[in-house]
Amino acid sequence: MRKLIAGMKISIDGKFGNPEGIADWVDAWSEDYGLMPRIDACLLGGGMYPGYEQYWTALRNEPNTPAWVTGAAPTPAELEWARFSAQIPHYVLSSTLTSTLWPNTSFLRGLDDIAALKQQPGKDIYLVGGGRTTASLIDAGLVDELRLIAYPLIAGEGQALFATADHRRGLELRDVQQRQDGRVALTYAIA
Ligand SMILES: NC(=O)c1ccc[n+]([C@@H]2O[C@H](COP(=O)([O-])OP(=O)(O)OC[C@H]3O[C@@H](n4cnc5c(N)ncnc54)[C@H](OP(=O)(O)O)[C@@H]3O)[C@@H](O)[C@H]2O)c1
């Protein structure tokens, strides 16, 4: 069965974004979890999908223009993700959204659709976010691996990744890497 692998960039106090949901401490939205060789699909929540589509469409079409969230020119790793992500299907978990600008993007309407997607043949699936979707899919037992990049700051006011988690779940630490600027990359298998 394909694995569903969540990746999130969080603060040390477990926030995935400021009160508006934006992780304004993140300077690049590249896929920094080392997932590209093993995935061939992305899954996103309906909350983040419109911004994701806008961000990566802008990067693909105008790679020399500062990106709207970071305000900085795209990094080489962001350009790599812009190219890679254009070639793989995206699945958006939403009961309300009905249209996307991207080809090769379709909607999943509930948890059963995600379980069915994991049963289809293929490589692993990257759960890109956002916070509520990641927490609810972990809670539902659908996420196999959690990759976090912990940024060295206490974000204070903001949206907590596991604010809505109901179930206790053991995690098995599989890898730890110290990254530049005091970031730590953590890989956990979810029991
Ligand atoms: N720090 C990071 O690494 C990181 C990564 C990604 C995103 N983000 C941030 O996360 C924010 C978005 O997160 P969010 O929590 O607001 O929204 P989200 O998780 O992207 O999306 C929530 C929406 O997904 C749908 N959904 C979730 N669970 C569902 C279920 N069980 N069944 C059916 N639909 C379900 C619902 O859409 P409907 O209402 O349409 O049904 C729900 O409103 C963005 O601001 C983005 O910048 C941060």
Ligand as a Chemical Component Dictionary entry (heavy atoms), coordinates in Angstrom:
data_LIG
# 
_chem_comp.id                   LIG 
_chem_comp.type                 NON-POLYMER 
_chem_comp.pdbx_formal_charge   0 
_chem_comp.three_letter_code    LIG 
# 
loop_
_chem_comp_atom.comp_id 
_chem_comp_atom.atom_id 
_chem_comp_atom.alt_atom_id 
_chem_comp_atom.type_symbol 
_chem_comp_atom.charge 
_chem_comp_atom.model_Cartn_x 
_chem_comp_atom.model_Cartn_y 
_chem_comp_atom.model_Cartn_z 
_chem_comp_atom.pdbx_ordinal 
LIG N1  N1  N 0  3.737   25.324 8.127 1  
LIG C1  C1  C 0  3.590   24.539 7.080 2  
LIG O1  O1  O 0  4.461   23.709 6.739 3  
LIG C2  C2  C 0  2.351   24.627 6.252 4  
LIG C3  C3  C 0  2.153   23.699 5.220 5  
LIG C4  C4  C 0  0.990   23.799 4.470 6  
LIG C5  C5  C 0  0.085   24.806 4.729 7  
LIG N2  N2  N 1  0.311   25.690 5.711 8  
LIG C6  C6  C 0  -0.672  26.731 6.008 9  
LIG O2  O2  O 0  -1.874  26.102 6.399 10 
LIG C7  C7  C 0  -2.953  26.995 6.143 11 
LIG C8  C8  C 0  -4.141  26.164 5.712 12 
LIG O3  O3  O 0  -4.451  25.219 6.731 13 
LIG P1  P1  P 0  -5.908  25.083 7.301 14 
LIG O4  O4  O 0  -5.849  24.241 8.507 15 
LIG O5  O5  O -1 -6.521  26.442 7.418 16 
LIG O6  O6  O 0  -6.696  24.388 6.100 17 
LIG P2  P2  P 0  -6.437  23.014 5.331 18 
LIG O7  O7  O 0  -6.013  21.956 6.270 19 
LIG O8  O8  O 0  -5.601  23.262 4.122 20 
LIG O9  O9  O 0  -7.884  22.724 4.775 21 
LIG C9  C9  C 0  -8.992  22.525 5.642 22 
LIG C10 C10 C 0  -10.146 22.133 4.734 23 
LIG O10 O10 O 0  -9.897  20.836 4.191 24 
LIG C11 C11 C 0  -11.118 20.150 4.063 25 
LIG N3  N3  N 0  -11.077 19.010 4.975 26 
LIG C12 C12 C 0  -10.245 18.789 6.028 27 
LIG N4  N4  N 0  -10.507 17.612 6.628 28 
LIG C13 C13 C 0  -11.513 17.077 5.930 29 
LIG C14 C14 C 0  -12.224 15.882 6.053 30 
LIG N5  N5  N 0  -11.941 14.993 7.024 31 
LIG N6  N6  N 0  -13.217 15.630 5.164 32 
LIG C15 C15 C 0  -13.494 16.520 4.203 33 
LIG N7  N7  N 0  -12.825 17.687 4.019 34 
LIG C16 C16 C 0  -11.873 17.959 4.886 35 
LIG C17 C17 C 0  -12.207 21.121 4.464 36 
LIG O11 O11 O 0  -12.520 21.840 3.267 37 
LIG P3  P3  P 0  -14.048 22.209 2.891 38 
LIG O12 O12 O 0  -14.460 23.220 3.921 39 
LIG O13 O13 O 0  -13.937 22.737 1.511 40 
LIG O14 O14 O 0  -14.809 20.933 3.006 41 
LIG C18 C18 C 0  -11.485 22.037 5.438 42 
LIG O15 O15 O 0  -12.089 23.295 5.538 43 
LIG C19 C19 C 0  -2.476  27.940 5.068 44 
LIG O16 O16 O 0  -2.521  29.256 5.554 45 
LIG C20 C20 C 0  -1.052  27.528 4.766 46 
LIG O17 O17 O 0  -0.192  28.629 4.621 47 
LIG C21 C21 C 0  1.423   25.606 6.496 48 
# 
loop_
_chem_comp_bond.comp_id 
_chem_comp_bond.atom_id_1 
_chem_comp_bond.atom_id_2 
_chem_comp_bond.value_order 
_chem_comp_bond.pdbx_ordinal 
LIG N1  C1  SING 1  
LIG C1  O1  DOUB 2  
LIG C1  C2  SING 3  
LIG C2  C3  SING 4  
LIG C2  C21 DOUB 5  
LIG C3  C4  DOUB 6  
LIG C4  C5  SING 7  
LIG C5  N2  DOUB 8  
LIG N2  C6  SING 9  
LIG N2  C21 SING 10 
LIG C6  O2  SING 11 
LIG C6  C20 SING 12 
LIG O2  C7  SING 13 
LIG C7  C8  SING 14 
LIG C7  C19 SING 15 
LIG C8  O3  SING 16 
LIG O3  P1  SING 17 
LIG P1  O4  DOUB 18 
LIG P1  O5  SING 19 
LIG P1  O6  SING 20 
LIG O6  P2  SING 21 
LIG P2  O7  DOUB 22 
LIG P2  O8  SING 23 
LIG P2  O9  SING 24 
LIG O9  C9  SING 25 
LIG C9  C10 SING 26 
LIG C10 O10 SING 27 
LIG C10 C18 SING 28 
LIG O10 C11 SING 29 
LIG C11 N3  SING 30 
LIG C11 C17 SING 31 
LIG N3  C12 SING 32 
LIG N3  C16 SING 33 
LIG C12 N4  DOUB 34 
LIG N4  C13 SING 35 
LIG C13 C14 SING 36 
LIG C13 C16 DOUB 37 
LIG C14 N5  SING 38 
LIG C14 N6  DOUB 39 
LIG N6  C15 SING 40 
LIG C15 N7  DOUB 41 
LIG N7  C16 SING 42 
LIG C17 O11 SING 43 
LIG C17 C18 SING 44 
LIG O11 P3  SING 45 
LIG P3  O12 DOUB 46 
LIG P3  O13 SING 47 
LIG P3  O14 SING 48 
LIG C18 O15 SING 49 
LIG C19 O16 SING 50 
LIG C19 C20 SING 51 
LIG C20 O17 SING 52 
# 
